[in-house]
Amino acid sequence: MSNEISPDVDNRTQPILDIYYQKISSMSLEEKLEKCIQLSNSVRQLVLTGIMHRHPNSREEELRKKFAANILGEEIATKYYGWKSTDGL
């Protein structure tokens, strides 16, 4: 399997990606899972930080609802939490 990137991407990136792919392929399943969990947690923290930055005066309950809508999507958040954003996410 080739790990070559798209031809429109700067070719200086390819050696970095090669190292990345080597590292990933040498990891055990447990290590890969741990990295996935870490990445997921980082993304969730970034989402929450962004919401808090955009809505600094929101209460904790409102932040939680906005977070759920961001992670799950507004349709699911509305269906299961009975909440729909009135001022955007």
Residue, then its C-alpha position, 0 to 999 in steps of 0.5 A: m500500500s502506498n502512503e503517497i499524498s496527493p500530488d497537489v501537496d508540497n512534496r516536503t510533507q511526504p517524508i514526515l508522513d512516511i515517518y508517521y505511517q511507520k510509527i503507526s504501523s509499528m504500534s500495537l492495537e492497544e497503543k493505537l487505541e490509546k492514541c485514539i482515545q487521547l485524540s478524542n479527548s483532545v478534540r472534545q476539549l477543543v470543542l468545549t474551549g471554543i464554545m466557552h470562548r464564543h459564549p463566555n456568559s453561558r451557564e454550565e448547563e447551557l455549555r453542556k447542551k451546546f457541547a452535546a449539539n456540537i458532538l452529536g449534531e443539533e438534530i440528535a441533541t434536539k431529539y434526545y435532550g429537547w434542546k435547540s440552539t437559538d444563538g448558534l453553536 
